[in-house]
Amino acid sequence: MAADALMTRTLDAFLRGLRRATGNPGGGAAGGVVAAIGAALGTMVCNYTPGEPRARERALALDLLGDRLVAGADADAEASERLGAALALPESPDRSPTVFDAATDACAASAALGELALALVRELRTVADLGNRHLMSDLAVAADIAAAGLGAAATNLRGGLELAAAHGDPTALETAHRSLVDALVAARADMRALADRLGEP
């Protein structure tokens, strides 16, 4: 992992990194960090629910999930940088295979973040059932944030698949990832609906 891995960056450093034309971090990493913030809010709701034994379990699970999301965002940032470098290569017989390989790695990083975002959805649904009723507005924010993370993973995964198709045979990648894109889009709608419901006065 890079010395300036996302886990050790300040928010200011992360935002400055996003502004650079390097792709490290990029939109996928931003989506992962956003989802990790959603996980942290879910943990907060659990910690405000001391009378429910399951809340402590869910808090621990959300903490772990948040750490995994940040690690996944870091991996995505590195894959994004490699993809950008491949796309910047001059035209040659080797360029398309290099871009295809980099797009394959980028798809894998996006898919990993997508799976983690789906795990966050499952956790937030559970917390919505057992969490402190006075904290439901915070959980609504977490659900909205989770929706953004899901959308980021779906968008990047679709983009990676399209890029791979432009530079090689995408059949295996399509088989591996297309159903995940559909699941992410459906879960995003579900999280938006949950946020609307929980945020009602």
C-alpha positions as CSV (number, residue, x, y, z in Angstrom):
1,M,0.0,0.0,0.0
2,A,1.3,3.5,-0.9
3,A,2.9,5.6,1.8
4,D,0.2,8.2,1.5
5,A,-2.6,5.6,1.8
6,L,-6.1,7.1,2.3
7,M,-6.3,5.8,5.9
8,T,-3.4,8.1,6.9
9,R,-4.4,11.2,4.9
10,T,-6.2,14.2,6.3
11,L,-9.4,15.3,4.7
12,D,-7.6,18.3,3.3
13,A,-4.9,16.1,1.7
14,F,-7.6,13.8,0.2
15,L,-9.5,16.7,-1.3
16,R,-6.3,18.2,-2.7
17,G,-5.6,14.8,-4.2
18,L,-8.9,14.7,-5.8
19,R,-8.3,18.0,-7.5
20,R,-5.1,16.7,-9.2
21,A,-5.1,15.2,-12.7
22,T,-3.7,11.9,-11.6
23,G,-6.7,9.7,-10.9
24,N,-5.3,8.8,-7.5
25,P,-7.7,9.3,-5.9
26,G,-10.5,9.5,-8.3
27,G,-14.3,9.1,-8.4
28,G,-14.2,5.5,-7.3
29,A,-12.0,6.2,-4.3
30,A,-14.3,9.2,-3.4
31,G,-17.3,6.8,-3.5
32,G,-15.5,4.4,-1.2
33,V,-14.6,7.1,1.3
34,V,-18.2,8.5,1.2
35,A,-19.5,5.0,1.9
36,A,-17.1,4.7,4.8
37,I,-18.6,7.9,6.2
38,G,-22.0,6.3,5.9
39,A,-20.7,3.3,7.9
40,A,-19.4,5.6,10.6
41,L,-22.8,7.3,10.9
42,G,-24.4,3.9,11.3
43,T,-21.9,3.1,14.1
44,M,-22.8,6.3,15.8
45,V,-26.5,5.4,15.8
46,C,-25.6,2.0,17.3
47,N,-23.6,3.6,20.0
48,Y,-26.6,5.8,20.9
49,T,-28.6,2.6,21.3
50,P,-27.0,1.1,24.5
51,G,-30.1,-0.9,25.6
52,E,-30.1,-3.1,22.5
53,P,-27.4,-5.9,22.6
54,R,-27.5,-6.3,18.9
55,A,-26.5,-2.7,18.4
56,R,-23.0,-3.3,19.8
57,E,-22.5,-6.2,17.4
58,R,-23.6,-4.0,14.5
59,A,-21.4,-1.2,15.6
60,L,-18.4,-3.5,15.5
61,A,-19.4,-4.8,12.1
62,L,-19.8,-1.3,10.7
63,D,-16.4,-0.3,12.1
64,L,-14.8,-3.1,10.3
65,L,-16.7,-2.4,7.1
66,G,-15.7,1.2,7.2
67,D,-12.0,0.3,7.4
68,R,-12.5,-2.2,4.5
69,L,-14.2,0.5,2.5
70,V,-11.2,2.9,3.0
71,A,-8.8,0.2,2.1
72,G,-10.9,-0.6,-1.0
73,A,-10.9,3.1,-1.9
74,D,-7.1,3.1,-1.7
75,A,-6.9,0.1,-4.0
76,D,-9.3,1.8,-6.4
77,A,-7.2,4.9,-6.4
78,E,-4.1,3.0,-7.4
79,A,-6.0,1.1,-10.1
80,S,-7.3,4.4,-11.4
81,E,-3.9,5.8,-11.6
82,R,-2.6,2.8,-13.6
83,L,-5.6,3.0,-15.9
84,G,-4.9,6.7,-16.5
85,A,-1.2,5.9,-17.3
86,A,-2.3,3.2,-19.8
87,L,-4.7,5.6,-21.5
88,A,-1.9,8.2,-21.8
89,L,0.4,5.8,-23.7
90,P,1.0,6.7,-27.4
91,E,-0.6,4.6,-30.0
92,S,1.2,1.4,-30.6
93,P,0.4,-2.4,-30.9
94,D,0.9,-2.7,-27.2
95,R,-1.4,0.1,-26.1
96,S,-4.8,-1.7,-26.3
97,P,-3.7,-4.8,-24.4
98,T,-2.2,-2.6,-21.7
99,V,-5.4,-0.5,-21.5
100,F,-7.5,-3.7,-21.4
101,D,-5.4,-5.1,-18.5
102,A,-5.6,-1.9,-16.6
103,A,-9.4,-1.6,-17.2
104,T,-9.7,-5.2,-16.0
105,D,-7.9,-4.3,-12.8
106,A,-10.1,-1.1,-12.4
107,C,-13.2,-3.2,-12.8
108,A,-12.0,-5.5,-10.1
109,A,-11.4,-2.6,-7.7
110,S,-14.8,-1.1,-8.5
111,A,-16.5,-4.5,-8.0
112,A,-14.8,-4.9,-4.6
113,L,-16.0,-1.5,-3.5
114,G,-19.5,-2.4,-4.8
115,E,-19.6,-5.6,-2.8
116,L,-18.6,-3.6,0.3
117,A,-21.3,-1.0,-0.4
118,L,-23.9,-3.8,-0.7
119,A,-22.7,-5.0,2.7
120,L,-23.2,-1.5,4.1
121,V,-26.8,-1.6,2.8
122,R,-27.5,-4.7,4.7
123,E,-26.1,-3.2,7.9
124,L,-28.0,0.0,7.6
125,R,-31.3,-1.8,7.0
126,T,-30.7,-3.7,10.3
127,V,-29.8,-0.6,12.2
128,A,-32.9,1.1,10.9
129,D,-34.9,-1.7,12.7
130,L,-33.1,-1.6,16.0
131,G,-31.5,1.8,16.3
132,N,-32.4,4.6,18.6
133,R,-35.5,6.3,17.2
134,H,-34.1,9.7,18.0
135,L,-31.2,9.1,15.6
136,M,-33.1,8.2,12.6
137,S,-32.3,11.5,10.8
138,D,-28.7,10.6,11.1
139,L,-29.3,7.2,9.7
140,A,-31.2,8.8,6.9
141,V,-28.1,10.7,6.1
142,A,-26.1,7.5,6.2
143,A,-28.6,5.9,3.8
144,D,-28.3,8.8,1.4
145,I,-24.5,8.6,1.6
146,A,-24.6,4.9,1.0
147,A,-26.7,5.5,-2.1
148,A,-23.9,7.8,-3.4
149,G,-21.3,5.1,-2.7
150,L,-23.4,2.5,-4.5
151,G,-23.9,4.8,-7.5
152,A,-20.1,5.5,-7.7
153,A,-19.3,1.8,-7.8
154,A,-21.9,1.1,-10.4
155,T,-20.8,4.1,-12.6
156,N,-17.2,3.2,-12.4
157,L,-17.8,-0.5,-13.1
158,R,-19.9,0.3,-16.1
159,G,-17.2,2.7,-17.4
160,G,-14.6,0.1,-16.9
161,L,-16.6,-2.5,-18.8
162,E,-17.1,-0.1,-21.7
163,L,-13.4,0.8,-21.8
164,A,-12.4,-2.9,-21.8
165,A,-14.8,-3.6,-24.6
166,A,-13.1,-0.9,-26.7
167,H,-9.7,-2.5,-26.2
168,G,-10.4,-6.2,-26.1
169,D,-12.9,-9.0,-25.6
170,P,-15.0,-8.1,-22.6
171,T,-17.0,-11.3,-22.4
172,A,-15.4,-12.6,-19.2
173,L,-15.6,-9.3,-17.5
174,E,-19.3,-8.8,-18.5
175,T,-20.1,-12.3,-17.1
176,A,-18.2,-11.5,-13.9
177,H,-19.6,-8.0,-13.2
178,R,-22.8,-7.2,-15.1
179,S,-25.2,-8.6,-12.4
180,L,-23.3,-6.6,-9.8
181,V,-24.0,-3.4,-11.7
182,D,-27.7,-4.2,-11.6
183,A,-27.6,-5.1,-7.9
184,L,-25.9,-1.8,-7.1
185,V,-28.4,0.3,-9.0
186,A,-31.3,-1.5,-7.3
187,A,-29.7,-1.0,-3.9
188,R,-29.1,2.6,-4.6
189,A,-32.9,3.1,-5.2
190,D,-33.6,1.1,-2.0
191,M,-31.2,3.3,0.1
192,R,-32.8,6.5,-1.3
193,A,-36.2,5.2,-0.4
194,L,-35.0,4.3,3.1
195,A,-33.4,7.8,3.5
196,D,-36.8,9.4,2.5
197,R,-38.7,7.2,5.0
198,L,-36.3,7.7,7.9
199,G,-36.0,11.4,7.2
200,E,-39.7,12.1,7.5
201,P,-40.6,14.3,10.4
